[in-house]
Amino acid sequence: MSKQPPIPPAAGGAAPEQRPEPRPIRFYGTSWVDHSRGYTLRRFALGFGTMMLAALSALALRLGYEGLRINETAGWLTMLVVVAFATCSAIAFTRTWAGWNREGAGADDPSFRSIKAVGFLGLLLAYALRSGIEAPGERIRRREYEEELARWQQLTTRRSGNPARRGRRRNGR
């Protein structure tokens, strides 16, 4: 991480609060703040690995479908399984992607765990595509961290002088 500036003394002589620390992201730690410690390589490797997992998952689904065909399962049941996997994958993709774009979008909603388990292919594709843009969840964490940092700087910045007199001096009075 980059070197933090010294903490200015708080107004009134009180001890200043600690500078806010960024929350880590899984597989990236806090390297997302300043894109250090192999952040770009890690993003590429995780995106590529996730894409390979998605390809293996698609192969597994294809083998499952072939198993249903070999077993001569009823056509409506085979179609129901295909539609269920496709629908759950689409829902998992959109909810996962939306969870990384908007705070509180319900990406980790417990009621959708079963849909994400069935639609694991969509979840993997969302992670792989997001890794091409940024670390998944980086946008939200960055916004939170910058807001905390701005609040901290506002609280620890020292005021000097009487603000009422400052306006008169600017006008030349």
Buried (B, 14 or more C-beta within 10 A) or exposed (E): EEEEEEEEEBEEEEEBEEBBEBEEBEEBBBBBBEBEEEBEEBBEEBBEBBBEBBEEBBEEBEEEBEEBEEEEEEEEEBEEBBEEBBBBBBBBBBBBBEBBEEEEBEBEEEEBEEBBEBBBBBBBBBBBBBBEEBBBBBBBBBEBBEEBBEEBEEEBEEEEEEEEEEEEEEEEE
